[in-house]
Amino acid sequence: MEVSESFGGYSVGLDESYRPLPSVYLAFLSIWFVSACSWAVNTWKNRHFQEQTNSLQWTLASVPLIKALQLALSFIFWYSCFNLQICSVWMSFGVYVTGVLFQTASFVSFLLISHGYCIMCERLSVPERRITAALGCVFYLTLVGYRASVPYFAVLLLLNYFISFYVIFHHISKNLLLLREQLSFIEDEEVHAMHDAVYTKYMMFKKFQGAMQIVAVAETMIYLNVVDSPDKYWLRLLVREWAQFCIFVYIGWTFRSQELVPRFSFIPTLKPNLEIWLPPVYSILEMDATAFKDFSSHEWHIGVPSSLSCNQRFDDSVLVVIQHPHAHRPTSAPPSSPTDPSSDSCPNKNGG
């Protein structure tokens, strides 16, 4: 192959089997760009339905945007090679970097979903965030070394894939077990107020588990295919890009921003360190001032709004009394007074 230097790149002779690549990249650029815009618009339109899950949607929105950028740079690189006879080194470097970023962002998103971010809890704990960040950084570095053909990095990348998939499937199984226990509790106690919300989360994780099994198989097949022949390369590229797009469309549709079932957003700030975590189901009772005057029960919690607007007074705030439908009297703890600050809660955020 003859290579002659030119301004801003290199004029090269290319194999004709690569000629379909600009068309393939342009087609998938259009598809991913439309998908990214649709995702962003849908997330913005439905931002008022579920504030917690909406944060997850914006996090996932970075994946199709990075992919669209990678495809745009790939199209420009191959188009300039065949039509302008100039292959920019900087453009190829941009394709390389965005490709690594896309795969890293994808796996970090998978880790966040597997942890139950914005589904089982509002935010991850500090150890969970550190583990996710560490896995993301190591995955990025090993992928860079593998793409640069650094010795032994293929083994390191394989090890990193194994650890990442183990963490993902471990947390998915843990969340599924927890949700099954919650569903059993709801059915046994005949309290169905949270059934739809818990069942929706359970089906989300079941679908995500199936999608991640397909991802694991697809990634294995990609890295086992070490054929470097340019013959039919565009066809292999077409199959790979379609597989990636279908997987992300499935995951994106499962976790899309939408008006979910009632009480879906009743989640703790952090995951409790309990083997069995019961769903936050409450029954609500109204009482007048006379009945409330002599009220005293350890099973009930009294709450008022924790923050008021500028034009609102405490005299206008609403007092709400809530009770877990199957609360049991503790044997060792003394009964709490209705005015005890330790028993106050804010049910108009979590239980109202």
Buried (B, 14 or more C-beta within 10 A) or exposed (E): EEEEEEEEBBBBEBEEBBEBBBEBBBBBBEBBBEBBEEBBEBBEEBBEBBEBBBBBBBBBBBBBBBBBBBBBBBBBBBBBBBEEBBBBEEBBEBBBBBBBBBBBBBBBBBBBBBBBBBBBBBBBBEEBBEBBEEBBEBBBBBBBBBBEEEEEBBEBBBEBBEEBBEBBBEBBEBBBEBBEBBBEBBEEEEBEBBBBBBBBBBEBBBBBBEBBEBBBEBBEEEEEEEEEEEEEBBEBBBEBBEBBBEBBBBBBEBBBBEEBEEBBBBBEEBBEEEEEBBBBBBEEEEEEEEEEEEEEBBEBBBBBBEEEEEEEEEEEEEEBBBBBEBBEEEEEEEEBEBEEEEBBBBBBEBBE
